[in-house]
Structure formats: structure tokens, C-alpha cells
Amino acid sequence: MQPPELSKNASFYMRPQEEPPLSRAGFITLSIIMAFFTIPAIVLNATVIIVSLMHKQLRQPLNYALMNMAVADLGTAMTGGVLSVVNNAHGYFSLGRTGCVMEGFAVSLCGITSLCTVALIAVERMFVVCKPLGQITFQKKHAIGGIALTWLWSLAWNMPPLFGWGRYEMEGVGTSCAPDWHNTDPNNVSYIIAYFAVCFAFPFTLILISYGNLLRTLRQVSNMACVEGGAVAKGEMKVAFMVILMVLSFLVSWLPYAGLAMFVVCRPDAKIHPLVGTVPVYLAKSSTAYNPVIYIFLNKQVI
């Protein structure tokens, strides 16, 4: 079965008159790699959701946010991950134009929700440790409100392509779909720039500010607690390690993807090998597998 022809304004990674961007063996290899991340992601995130629902003692404000991230990551794995495995096994995107739009929307919705939840967790930890509003603490109602905001924020910025502002199109080697970074139409470019600003730059700024304040507060506590300096310093180092790990995981997951997207927007004539365009996509999707490990299984309340 041959892959369907693409429309004239489809991504330049695959043109009807061109050879497939990868050999059959190359597509199978990508399918195996994606399966390597997708299967653990489904198992780990499903486990987190089930355990959280079964144990009432885990229903704390922070754990609400962690569970929300597990739900979003599971959604990403079940849509983008599974479909990437299947489509790479076929060697082309097998779901047609409507399937491309729906996959692009679903993966983007869940992916941005997960990304925003990382920012929510950072803000929550800043409120718990730094107490910027005095005695006002981060409670269940705040967690639920924050969770609702992550989904509404993601929905608000992923629906415009369904109504004409921006569009969803095939990316990388042509086996998955996402917001179209390559179309140079001003309407599309304006959407991509706005999307980058509010769905990547803004959450990342919140993460840096929150964790920066957290580390500064911990250092102040360490300096004041002379008697317990050793214990406090040890705790500070542990938290600092977790902060660094979280920020690095965010950067590894999303910076290559966002960076490549903005590069293509700024340099639309640049020729990028399809495989190079695929690597950032897989890095972003792979976060669904290690997010549960970093944020949940290293959380003492869970284990």
C-alpha cells in the first residue's frame, strides 16, 4: 500500500515526487524506539493514576498536580506515542488528513497541559516553601483550580488551528502531526510565534522564577540554622538536585523542539533533514516515560 499524496502546502519533509525520507529499515527502527518509550509511559502513568485513586492519603494538593500530569502524559502516549509506532511501522502517516488534524490536536493538547503542569508544580512548591503570600497556603481548591487552568490554557491555544489560525501538519519524517512550523503564511507564522510565547516561554519563565525563589529561601534557612546547619545543608542539596533535574528534564524535553520550530519560522528557506526534524519530536514525547520517575516515584509520599 502506497502512502497518500500530500497537499501542495504540506510540510516540505515529504513531497509526492520525492523518495521517502527514510529507508524501510529506518522507519522500523524509529517505530521500535518510539515503542521503547511509549510502553513504559503507558504502564507508569496508568500505575500512578490507579495508585492515586486507590489511596486517599495521596490526595494532597501537590499530588493532584502530579496525577494531572500523569493523565496528560498518558493521553500523549496513547495518541502520539501509539500512533507514531503504528505509522512508522507503515512507513508513512496512514490516517489521512482528518486523522492528522485530530492527532496533532490531541497530542498538542495533552503535551502542553503536561508542560503547564510542570509550571504548576513549580509554583506550588514555591508557595509551600517561600510563603510569598504570608499564611495563605496552597490548598486543595488551589490545586483543582490550577489543574483546570492547565487544560483550559492548553485548549485555548490548541483550538485556533481548527478554526483557521494556524494549522496542523505532518512533521519530521511524515509519520506524526503537530502545529505547522513550516508554512510561511503570515496567518500561520503569527500563530506559531504566539504559541511559542505562551505555551513554552511563559511556563519556562514561571519554572525558573519559582525554583529560583525556592533555592534562595532554602539558602537563607540554611544560613540562619547554625545549629542544624549540617542537616539543613543536606536537605538543601537534595532539593537543589531535584530542582536541577526538573529544569534539565524540561529543557531536554522541550527546548530542542521549541528551538527547531522557531528556527524554521525565522529561516523558512533552511533545508533540514527529516531525521533531524524528528529527533526533537521524539525527545518531547519521551518525557511521558521519565516524567513519572522524576516527579512521582522520587516523591516520598508515593513510595
N, C-alpha and C positions, 0 to 999 in steps of 0.2 A: 504493500500500500504506500502510495507516494504522499508526501506532505502537501497540504493545500497551498495554493499560491497566496502570496500576501498582497495586500492593497498597495497602491503606489506610494502612499505616505507612511508605510510601515517602517519599522526600525531598519537601519542600514545593515544590521548584522546578517540578515538573510534576505537575499533578493531571489525572485523566481529564476532569474537567468544565471545565478551563481551556483557553484558547488556547495554542498552542505559545509558548515563551518568546521565540523569535526568528522573524523572517521567513525565508522560503526563502533570500533573498539573504544574510541574516545567517549562516545555517548554512554556506552555501557559502564565505563569507568566512573563517569560523573553520576550515573544512576546508583552505583554501589556506594560512592562517597556520600551522596545525599541520604541513602538508606542508613548508613552508619551513624548519622546524626539524627535522623527522623525517628527511628525506632526507639532509641533511648529517650528522646524528647517526649514521645507519646507516653512511654511507660513511667518516666519520672514525674512528669506533670500530672498525669492521671493519679499516680500514687499520692502526690501532695494534696490534690483535691479530695480524694477519698479519705485520707487520714484526717484532714482538717474538718470534714463533715462528721466524722465518727467521734472525735474527741472535743468536747465542749471547752476544755481548758486551753485549747489552741485558738479560741475565738477572741483574740486580743486585737486591738487596733492595728498594730504592725502586721499581724498575721492575716488580717483581712486584705491588706495590700499585697502581701505575698501570695495569697490564694488568687487574687485578681490577676497577678502576673502569670500564675500557673495556668489559669483559664485562657488568657490571651496567647500564651506560648503554645498551649495545646491546640488552640484554633489555628495558629500559624503552621504548626507541624502537620495537622490534619488536612489543611488545604494546600499551602505552598510546599510543604515537605513531601507529602504523599504524591501530589501531582507532579512535582519535579522528578521523583523517582520513576513514575509511570511514563512521563513524556520523554525523559532521557532514554528510557528503555526502548521507546518507539523510535527515537532519533529526531523527533520534531514535536511541535505542540499539536496535540491531537483533538483538542476540544473546540476548535473553531473560534470565530470572532467573539461570539457571545460568551463562550467559556473563558476566553482570555480576559474579557472585561470583568466577569464575575470573580475569577481567580485573583486578578490584580486588586480588585476592591477588597475582597475578603482578607487576603494576606496583608495588605496595607493597613486595613482597619485593625486587625489583631496585632500587627507589628508595632504600629505607632502607639496603640494602647499599652503594650508591654513596655515600650520605651518611656512613655509618660509615667507609668507606674514606678519605674526606677527613680524618676524625679520625685514622685510622691513619697517613696520610701526615704529618700534623702531628706526631704523637708520634715517628715515625721521624726526622724532621728535627731534633727536639729532642734525641733520643738521639745523633745524629751530631755535632751542633754543641756541645751543652751537656755531654754525657757525665755525666748525673746519677748513673750507677752506676759511675763511675770508668772502668776499662779495658774494661768489658763493652760490646761494640759490638752494633749492630743487624745480625744476620746473616740468612742465607737461611732458617734454621729459624724465626727470629722472624717474618719476613715471611709465611711459609707459615702459621704459627700465627695471625698476625693476620688473614690473609685468611679462614681457616676460621672465626675468631671473628665476622667481619663477617656472614658468611652464616648462621651459627648464631644470632647475636643477632637478625638480621632475621627469620629463620624462626620463632624462638621468640615474637616479638611480632606476627607477622602471621598465625599459625595460629589463635589463640584465636577470631576471628570465625567460623571454620569449625566450631567446636565449641560455640558458644553464648555466648561472652563477647564482646560487640560484634557488629557485622555489617558487611557490605559493601553499599553502596547507591549509587544514581546521585547525581551531584553536578553543580553548575553548571547548564548548560542541558540536562542529561539525556542527554549523549552519552558519558559516561565514568563509571567507578565507582571508589569508594575507601572507606575506613572511614567509617561513617555518623556525621557530626558533628552531625546534627540531631535524632536520636532522643533524647528526654529520659528514657527509661527508666533508672533508676539503674544497672542492669547495664551498659548501653551507655556511660553517662557515666563510670563508673569506669574502663572500658577506655580511653576516649579520653584521660582525664587521665593514666593510667599510660603510654599510648602516647606522648603528648606529652613526658612527663618523660624517658623512657628512649631514645626514638628521635629527639628533637630537642634538648632542653635538655642532656642528658648529652653527646652528641657535640660540641655547640657549646661547652660548657664546656671539654672537652678541647682543642679547637682554640684557644680563647683562652689557656688556660694554656700550651700548648706553644709557640705563636708568641710569647707574651709573654716566656717564658724565652729563646727564641731571639734575639729582638731585644735583650734585656738582655745576653746573653752577647756578642753582636756589638758592642755599645757598649763593653763592658768591654775587649774585644780592641782596639778602635779607640783607646781612651784609653791603653792600655799600649804600643801600637806607635807610638811617636812618630816614628820614622824613616820608617816606611812608612805614616804617617797618611793621606796622600792616597789611596793605593791601597786601604787598608782601608776608609776612609770611603766610597769609591766602591762597593766591594763591599757595604758595609753598606747603602747607599742602594738598591742593586739588590735585595738580599734583602728589605729593608723594603718596597719597591714590590711585590714578588711576594707578600709576606705580606698586605699591604693588599688586593691584588687578589683573593687567595684568600678572605679573610674577607668581602669585599664580595660576591663571587660566591655564597658560601654564603648570605649574608643575602638577596640579591636572589632566589635560587632558592627558599629555604625559609621565610624569615621571614613573607612575606605569607600563605603557605599555612597555616603553623602559627598565625599570629596570627588569621586569619579563623576557623580551626577552634575555637580557644579562645574567641573572641568569641561564636561561635554556641553553644558549650557553656554559657558564662556568661549569655548573653542568648538563650535559646531562642525567645522571642517576637519577636525582631527580624526584620523583613522585609528581606531582602537581594535585590536584583535578580539574576536568574540570570546576567547577563553579569558583574556584579561578582564573583559566586562563581566564575566560570570563569577570570578573569584569573590569580589565584594558582595555579590548577591548571596553566595553560599556562606560567607562569613556572618552576614546578618541573620540568615536563617539558622545557622549553627548555634546562635545564642539561646535558642529554645532548649538545647540539650544541657548547656552548662549553667544557665541561669538558676535552675533548681538547686544545683550543687552549691553555688556561691551564696545565694540568698536564703536558702531554706535548710539544706542539710548541714550547713555550718551554723545554723541558728539553734542554740541550746534548748530553746523551748520545744523544738520539734524533735530533736534527737535525745 
